[in-house]
Amino acid sequence: MLSKKSVRRQKIRYRVRKKVAGTAERPRLAVYRSNKEMYAQLIDDVAGHTLCSASTTDKQGKSLTGAKSEKAKTVGKLLAERAVELGITVVTFDRGGNLYHGRIKSLAEGAREGGLQF
């Protein structure tokens, strides 16, 4: 059984996804936040492919130390670095039903510092 909190977040997620879609030129930066880890990926929704991804469970992410928000910022920088290698500089941000606050905001700031534009 789903909790009220997860049902609410799922409704917000569906509402956001109605408006936000990624293309090959402007992919969607999808963010997933669990209690322990952070995951981010660039998705081309037209073709249905993930172009690149980064998380705290990657080889580079495993060596991260510090607070969760610091790790999230590093994941954002890592994703931006991989995206720039693929020639992607402009993305659409999909916060995944989470508030733009805390770790989500840190990841976005790290991606901006890495060279991505929202």
C-alpha positions as CSV (number, residue, x, y, z in Angstrom):
1,M,0.0,0.0,0.0
2,L,1.3,3.4,-0.9
3,S,1.6,6.2,1.6
4,K,-0.2,9.5,1.2
5,K,3.2,11.2,0.6
6,S,4.1,8.9,-2.2
7,V,0.7,9.2,-3.9
8,R,1.0,12.9,-3.7
9,R,4.4,12.9,-5.2
10,Q,3.3,10.6,-8.0
11,K,0.4,12.9,-8.9
12,I,2.9,15.9,-9.0
13,R,5.2,13.8,-11.2
14,Y,2.5,13.0,-13.7
15,R,1.4,16.6,-13.8
16,V,5.0,17.7,-14.5
17,R,5.6,15.0,-17.2
18,K,2.5,16.3,-19.1
19,K,4.4,19.5,-19.8
20,V,8.1,18.4,-19.8
21,A,9.4,16.2,-22.7
22,G,12.9,15.7,-24.0
23,T,14.2,15.6,-27.5
24,A,17.6,14.8,-29.0
25,E,18.5,18.5,-29.2
26,R,17.1,19.3,-25.7
27,P,16.9,16.2,-23.6
28,R,15.1,15.9,-20.3
29,L,17.3,15.9,-17.1
30,A,15.3,13.4,-14.9
31,V,16.2,13.3,-11.3
32,Y,15.5,10.5,-8.8
33,R,16.2,10.9,-5.1
34,S,16.1,8.0,-2.7
35,N,16.8,8.3,1.0
36,K,20.4,7.4,0.5
37,E,21.3,7.9,-3.2
38,M,20.9,10.4,-6.1
39,Y,20.4,9.5,-9.7
40,A,20.2,11.7,-12.7
41,Q,19.9,10.9,-16.4
42,L,19.4,12.7,-19.7
43,I,16.6,11.2,-21.7
44,D,15.5,11.6,-25.3
45,D,11.7,10.9,-25.0
46,V,11.1,10.9,-28.7
47,A,13.4,8.0,-29.3
48,G,13.0,6.6,-25.8
49,H,16.7,6.4,-25.1
50,T,18.8,7.4,-22.1
51,L,21.7,9.5,-23.5
52,C,23.9,9.6,-20.3
53,S,23.5,9.2,-16.6
54,A,25.3,9.8,-13.3
55,S,24.6,8.7,-9.7
56,T,26.2,8.3,-6.4
57,T,26.5,4.6,-7.1
58,D,28.8,5.1,-10.1
59,K,32.5,4.4,-9.9
60,Q,33.2,8.1,-9.6
61,G,30.2,8.5,-7.3
62,K,31.3,5.8,-4.9
63,S,34.3,7.8,-3.8
64,L,32.2,10.8,-2.8
65,T,32.4,11.9,0.8
66,G,30.4,14.6,2.7
67,A,26.8,15.5,3.1
68,K,24.1,14.2,0.8
69,S,23.6,17.7,-0.8
70,E,27.4,17.9,-1.5
71,K,27.2,14.5,-3.2
72,A,24.2,15.6,-5.2
73,K,26.1,18.7,-6.5
74,T,29.0,16.4,-7.5
75,V,26.5,14.1,-9.4
76,G,25.2,17.2,-11.2
77,K,28.7,18.2,-12.3
78,L,29.5,14.7,-13.3
79,L,26.4,14.5,-15.5
80,A,27.1,17.9,-17.0
81,E,30.7,16.7,-17.9
82,R,29.3,13.6,-19.6
83,A,26.7,15.6,-21.5
84,V,29.2,18.2,-22.8
85,E,31.3,15.3,-24.1
86,L,28.2,14.2,-26.1
87,G,27.7,17.8,-27.3
88,I,24.6,18.5,-25.2
89,T,24.5,21.9,-23.5
90,V,20.8,22.7,-23.2
91,V,18.4,20.5,-21.2
92,T,14.9,20.5,-19.7
93,F,14.9,19.9,-15.9
94,D,12.5,17.3,-14.6
95,R,12.5,17.3,-10.8
96,G,10.5,14.1,-10.6
97,G,7.8,15.4,-8.3
98,N,10.2,16.6,-5.6
99,L,10.4,20.1,-4.4
100,Y,13.1,22.3,-6.0
101,H,14.9,22.4,-2.6
102,G,17.8,20.7,-0.9
103,R,19.4,17.9,-2.8
104,I,17.4,18.5,-6.0
105,K,18.5,22.2,-6.0
106,S,22.1,21.2,-5.3
107,L,22.1,18.8,-8.3
108,A,20.7,21.5,-10.5
109,E,23.4,24.0,-9.4
110,G,26.1,21.4,-10.0
111,A,24.8,20.7,-13.5
112,R,24.7,24.5,-14.2
113,E,28.3,24.8,-13.0
114,G,29.3,21.9,-15.2
115,G,28.0,23.8,-18.3
116,L,24.4,22.8,-18.8
117,Q,21.7,25.4,-19.4
118,F,18.1,24.9,-18.3
